[in-house]
């Protein structure tokens, strides 16, 4: 009768060594000073601004590395409202924006929140343009015309705010819902009579002959600038939000002191580079940039203006409050983290 041979104890011990080592490695990694191993997906900043300099110089990577965070820059189309699918699918975590498209996003249950606010600089750089030869020279001339707007975003807010100021009923003007890229084509080819736009697309269209009939400045826009985080990321990593915001604050302070370093950051020549009057305007706006701060009561009042314009015109189906849209970062930070963020603003 054959006897089953049992393995020697030393062989069993050797077999267990890799398993023990693996368990030890996993245990030490999960408790490594609270590091998160997060890949933070941040909107690509293009060729100008604090994010662009931060990307160029590796500032965000250096600031976030001690928290176990890597940064991935995500290329998107212009306009925050066009990015909503990326937030919904977890392909984007952080972006700069304005009140209006975030209000629109929350009305569609997109899980994003505002973590900082700053007064918008350069309000003469966004507004409403009419096509050359359209005969439109004032907001009142828009009656019966077709105006491109990015829906539930800054463009639609600008148009509705301008119409209300001019006493023109919104239903007397046809709003054509187009994101910035498609709106630029429609405007250039005369498929719309006017375009409520902002930032680079607006400035390019104006430089190419668009007739400016209103600006954010002239209509008293309350659509402040903001930074937005995907809510799931903010809930899990408030320390990352705080460090990101602190880094942006430092870069914005540098921009105010030296705006030239924050223009033509990557490309000095070519289609993305500015020159002449557009560069001069950009440098002026950069010098006027305000440092982002945690949302305050005064910001809630400006937000309420944006919400009212959208609600009164049926753009959003329900009221949205500051509690819905402002992320309560203060309650999630240590005293040291909170002090650093507040000092930066």
C-alpha positions as CSV (number, residue, x, y, z in Angstrom):
1,X,0.0,0.0,0.0
2,X,1.4,3.3,-1.1
3,X,1.6,6.1,1.5
4,X,0.9,9.7,0.6
5,X,4.0,11.8,1.2
6,X,3.5,15.0,3.0
7,X,5.7,18.0,2.0
8,X,8.5,18.9,4.3
9,X,7.8,21.8,6.5
10,X,10.6,23.9,4.9
11,X,9.0,23.5,1.5
12,X,5.7,24.7,2.8
13,X,7.4,27.7,4.4
14,X,9.0,28.6,1.1
15,X,5.7,28.4,-0.7
16,X,4.2,30.8,1.7
17,X,6.9,33.5,1.3
18,X,5.5,35.1,-1.9
19,X,2.0,35.2,-0.4
20,X,3.2,36.8,2.8
21,X,5.3,39.4,0.9
22,X,2.3,40.3,-1.3
23,X,0.0,40.8,1.7
24,X,2.7,43.0,3.4
25,X,3.1,45.1,0.3
26,X,-0.6,45.7,0.0
27,X,-0.9,46.6,3.6
28,X,1.9,49.1,3.6
29,X,0.7,50.7,0.4
30,X,-2.9,51.2,1.6
31,X,-1.7,53.0,4.7
32,X,1.1,55.1,3.2
33,X,0.6,58.5,4.8
34,X,-2.9,58.7,3.4
35,X,-1.8,58.8,-0.2
36,X,-4.7,58.5,-2.6
37,X,-3.1,57.3,-5.9
38,X,-5.6,59.6,-7.7
39,X,-5.3,60.6,-11.3
40,X,-6.8,64.1,-11.3
41,X,-8.2,64.9,-14.7
42,X,-7.9,68.7,-15.3
43,X,-9.2,70.6,-18.3
44,X,-6.3,71.5,-20.7
45,X,-5.7,75.3,-20.4
46,X,-4.6,76.0,-23.9
47,X,-2.0,78.8,-24.4
48,X,-2.8,81.3,-21.6
49,X,-3.7,81.7,-18.0
50,X,-2.7,80.3,-14.6
51,X,-3.5,76.7,-15.5
52,X,-1.3,77.0,-18.6
53,X,1.7,78.3,-16.6
54,X,1.0,75.6,-14.0
55,X,1.0,72.9,-16.7
56,X,4.2,74.3,-18.4
57,X,6.1,74.5,-15.1
58,X,4.8,71.4,-13.5
59,X,3.5,73.4,-10.6
60,X,0.4,71.2,-10.0
61,X,2.3,68.0,-10.2
62,X,4.8,69.3,-7.6
63,X,2.0,70.5,-5.3
64,X,-0.1,67.4,-5.5
65,X,2.5,64.6,-5.6
66,X,2.9,64.5,-1.8
67,X,-0.8,63.6,-1.7
68,X,-0.3,60.7,-4.1
69,X,-1.9,62.6,-7.0
70,X,-0.9,62.6,-10.6
71,X,-2.3,65.2,-13.0
72,X,-3.8,64.3,-16.5
73,X,-4.6,67.2,-18.8
74,X,-7.8,66.7,-20.8
75,X,-8.3,68.4,-24.1
76,X,-11.9,69.6,-24.6
77,X,-14.0,71.8,-26.8
78,X,-14.5,75.5,-25.8
79,X,-17.3,76.1,-23.2
80,X,-18.0,74.4,-19.9
81,X,-21.4,73.2,-21.0
82,X,-19.9,71.2,-23.8
83,X,-17.8,69.3,-21.2
84,X,-20.7,67.9,-19.2
85,X,-20.6,64.4,-20.8
86,X,-16.9,64.2,-19.7
87,X,-17.9,65.0,-16.1
88,X,-20.7,62.5,-16.3
89,X,-18.4,59.7,-17.4
90,X,-15.5,60.5,-15.1
91,X,-13.3,61.6,-17.9
92,X,-12.9,65.1,-16.4
93,X,-12.6,66.1,-12.7
94,X,-11.7,69.8,-12.7
95,X,-12.4,72.9,-14.9
96,X,-12.6,76.6,-14.7
97,X,-16.1,77.9,-15.7
98,X,-18.7,80.5,-14.8
99,X,-21.9,80.4,-12.8
100,X,-24.2,80.1,-15.7
101,X,-23.1,76.7,-17.2
102,X,-22.8,75.2,-13.7
103,X,-26.4,76.2,-13.0
104,X,-27.4,74.6,-16.3
105,X,-25.4,71.5,-15.3
106,X,-27.1,71.1,-11.9
107,X,-30.5,71.4,-13.5
108,X,-29.6,68.3,-15.5
109,X,-28.3,66.5,-12.4
110,X,-24.7,66.6,-13.4
111,X,-22.7,65.9,-10.2
112,X,-20.4,68.9,-10.1
113,X,-19.9,71.7,-7.5
114,X,-18.3,75.1,-7.4
115,X,-15.3,75.2,-5.0
116,X,-14.1,78.8,-5.6
117,X,-15.3,82.0,-7.0
118,X,-13.6,85.1,-8.4
119,X,-15.0,88.3,-10.0
120,X,-14.8,87.9,-13.7
121,X,-12.1,90.1,-15.3
122,X,-12.3,91.4,-18.8
123,X,-16.1,91.7,-19.1
124,X,-15.6,93.6,-22.3
125,X,-14.2,90.5,-23.9
126,X,-17.5,88.6,-24.0
127,X,-20.9,89.7,-25.3
128,X,-23.1,89.7,-28.4
129,X,-21.8,90.0,-32.0
130,X,-23.8,90.6,-35.1
131,X,-22.7,89.4,-38.5
132,X,-21.3,92.1,-40.8
133,X,-24.0,93.4,-43.1
134,X,-26.9,92.1,-41.0
135,X,-28.0,95.6,-40.2
136,X,-28.0,94.8,-36.5
137,X,-26.4,97.6,-34.4
138,X,-28.2,97.3,-31.1
139,X,-29.8,94.7,-28.9
140,X,-33.3,96.0,-29.9
141,X,-32.4,95.1,-33.5
142,X,-32.4,91.4,-32.6
143,X,-36.2,91.1,-32.8
144,X,-37.0,88.5,-35.4
145,X,-33.4,87.4,-35.7
146,X,-31.6,84.1,-35.1
147,X,-28.9,84.2,-32.3
148,X,-26.5,81.4,-31.5
149,X,-26.1,80.6,-27.8
150,X,-24.6,77.7,-26.0
151,X,-27.7,76.4,-24.2
152,X,-28.0,76.8,-20.4
153,X,-24.6,78.4,-20.5
154,X,-22.9,81.8,-20.6
155,X,-24.0,82.6,-24.1
156,X,-27.7,82.1,-23.3
157,X,-27.3,84.1,-20.0
158,X,-25.7,87.0,-21.9
159,X,-28.4,87.1,-24.5
160,X,-31.3,86.9,-22.0
161,X,-29.7,89.4,-19.7
162,X,-29.2,91.8,-22.6
163,X,-32.7,91.4,-23.9
164,X,-34.2,92.1,-20.5
165,X,-32.1,95.2,-20.1
166,X,-33.2,96.4,-23.5
167,X,-36.9,95.6,-22.8
168,X,-37.1,93.1,-25.6
169,X,-39.3,90.0,-24.8
170,X,-37.1,86.8,-25.1
171,X,-39.7,85.1,-27.3
172,X,-39.2,87.8,-30.0
173,X,-35.7,86.4,-30.7
174,X,-34.9,82.9,-31.9
175,X,-32.2,81.3,-29.7
176,X,-30.3,78.7,-31.8
177,X,-28.6,76.2,-29.4
178,X,-25.1,75.6,-30.5
179,X,-21.9,74.9,-28.7
180,X,-19.0,77.3,-29.3
181,X,-17.3,75.3,-32.1
182,X,-20.5,74.9,-34.1
183,X,-21.6,78.4,-33.4
184,X,-18.4,79.8,-34.8
185,X,-19.1,78.0,-38.1
186,X,-22.7,79.1,-38.2
187,X,-21.8,82.7,-37.5
188,X,-19.0,82.8,-40.1
189,X,-21.3,81.3,-42.8
190,X,-24.3,83.5,-42.0
191,X,-26.6,80.7,-40.8
192,X,-27.3,82.9,-37.7
193,X,-27.6,86.7,-37.5
194,X,-25.8,87.1,-34.2
195,X,-23.9,85.2,-31.6
196,X,-23.7,85.5,-27.8
197,X,-20.2,84.3,-27.1
198,X,-17.2,84.6,-24.8
199,X,-13.4,84.1,-24.5
200,X,-11.3,83.2,-27.4
201,X,-14.1,82.3,-29.9
202,X,-15.7,85.7,-29.2
203,X,-12.5,87.6,-29.6
204,X,-11.6,85.8,-32.9
205,X,-15.0,86.5,-34.3
206,X,-14.8,90.2,-33.3
207,X,-11.3,90.4,-34.9
208,X,-12.8,89.0,-38.1
209,X,-15.4,91.7,-38.4
210,X,-18.2,90.8,-36.0
211,X,-20.2,93.8,-35.0
212,X,-20.2,94.2,-31.2
213,X,-23.7,95.2,-29.9
214,X,-23.3,94.4,-26.2
215,X,-20.7,93.1,-23.7
216,X,-21.0,91.5,-20.3
217,X,-19.8,94.8,-18.9
218,X,-22.5,96.8,-20.6
219,X,-25.4,94.5,-19.5
220,X,-24.2,94.3,-15.9
221,X,-23.4,90.6,-16.0
222,X,-23.2,88.8,-12.6
223,X,-21.7,85.6,-14.2
224,X,-18.6,85.3,-12.0
225,X,-15.7,83.0,-12.7
226,X,-15.4,79.7,-10.8
227,X,-13.5,76.5,-10.5
228,X,-15.6,73.3,-10.5
229,X,-14.8,69.8,-9.2
230,X,-16.6,66.6,-9.9
231,X,-18.5,66.0,-6.6
232,X,-17.4,62.4,-6.1
233,X,-13.7,63.6,-6.2
234,X,-14.3,66.5,-3.9
235,X,-16.1,64.2,-1.4
236,X,-13.3,61.7,-1.3
237,X,-10.4,64.0,-1.6
238,X,-11.1,67.4,0.0
239,X,-7.4,67.8,0.8
240,X,-6.7,67.6,-3.0
241,X,-9.3,70.2,-3.7
242,X,-7.7,72.5,-1.1
243,X,-4.2,72.0,-2.5
244,X,-5.4,72.6,-6.1
245,X,-7.1,75.8,-5.1
246,X,-4.1,77.0,-3.1
247,X,-1.9,76.4,-6.1
248,X,-4.3,78.3,-8.4
249,X,-4.4,81.2,-6.0
250,X,-0.6,81.4,-6.0
251,X,-0.5,81.4,-9.8
252,X,-3.2,84.0,-10.1
253,X,-1.3,86.3,-7.8
254,X,1.8,85.9,-10.1
255,X,-0.4,86.6,-13.1
256,X,-1.6,89.9,-11.7
257,X,2.1,90.9,-11.1
258,X,3.4,89.7,-14.4
259,X,0.6,89.1,-17.0
260,X,3.0,88.8,-19.9
261,X,4.3,85.5,-18.6
262,X,0.7,84.1,-18.7
263,X,0.1,84.8,-22.4
264,X,1.5,82.8,-25.3
265,X,2.6,80.3,-22.7
266,X,3.4,77.4,-25.1
267,X,3.2,78.9,-28.6
268,X,4.7,82.3,-29.3
269,X,3.6,82.2,-32.9
270,X,0.9,80.4,-34.8
271,X,-2.9,80.2,-34.6
272,X,-2.9,80.0,-30.8
273,X,-0.6,82.9,-30.2
274,X,-1.9,86.5,-29.6
275,X,-0.4,89.6,-31.0
276,X,-1.2,93.3,-31.6
277,X,-4.5,94.6,-30.0
278,X,-5.6,91.2,-28.9
279,X,-2.4,90.6,-27.0
280,X,-2.7,94.1,-25.4
281,X,-6.3,93.3,-24.3
282,X,-5.2,90.0,-22.9
283,X,-2.4,91.5,-20.9
284,X,-4.7,94.1,-19.4
285,X,-7.2,91.5,-18.4
286,X,-4.5,89.3,-16.9
287,X,-3.4,92.2,-14.7
288,X,-7.0,92.6,-13.5
289,X,-7.5,88.9,-12.6
290,X,-8.9,88.4,-9.1
291,X,-7.6,85.6,-6.9
292,X,-10.2,82.8,-6.4
293,X,-11.7,82.5,-2.9
294,X,-14.1,80.1,-1.1
295,X,-17.7,81.0,-1.9
296,X,-19.2,83.8,0.3
297,X,-22.6,85.4,0.8
298,X,-21.9,88.1,-1.8
299,X,-21.2,85.4,-4.3
300,X,-24.6,83.8,-3.5
301,X,-26.3,87.1,-4.5
302,X,-24.6,87.1,-7.9
303,X,-25.5,83.4,-8.4
304,X,-29.1,84.3,-7.6
305,X,-29.2,86.7,-10.5
306,X,-28.0,84.0,-12.9
307,X,-30.6,81.6,-11.6
308,X,-33.4,84.1,-11.9
309,X,-32.6,84.9,-15.5
310,X,-32.6,81.2,-16.4
311,X,-35.7,80.4,-14.3
312,X,-37.8,83.3,-15.6
313,X,-37.1,82.2,-19.2
314,X,-37.7,78.5,-18.8
315,X,-34.0,77.5,-19.3
316,X,-34.0,75.5,-16.1
317,X,-37.0,73.6,-14.6
318,X,-36.4,74.5,-10.9
319,X,-34.7,77.0,-8.7
320,X,-31.1,76.3,-7.7
321,X,-29.7,77.7,-4.5
322,X,-26.2,78.4,-3.2
323,X,-26.5,75.3,-1.0
324,X,-27.1,73.3,-4.2
325,X,-24.1,74.6,-6.1
326,X,-21.4,75.8,-3.7
327,X,-19.3,73.0,-2.2
328,X,-18.8,73.2,1.5
329,X,-15.1,72.7,1.6
330,X,-14.6,74.5,4.9
331,X,-16.3,71.8,6.9
332,X,-14.0,69.1,5.4
333,X,-10.6,70.7,5.9
334,X,-8.2,70.6,8.9
335,X,-7.6,74.1,10.5
336,X,-4.2,74.2,8.8
337,X,-5.6,73.4,5.4
338,X,-8.4,76.0,5.7
339,X,-5.9,78.6,6.9
340,X,-3.7,78.0,3.8
341,X,-6.6,78.4,1.4
342,X,-8.0,81.5,3.1
343,X,-4.6,83.1,3.2
344,X,-4.1,82.5,-0.5
345,X,-7.2,84.5,-1.4
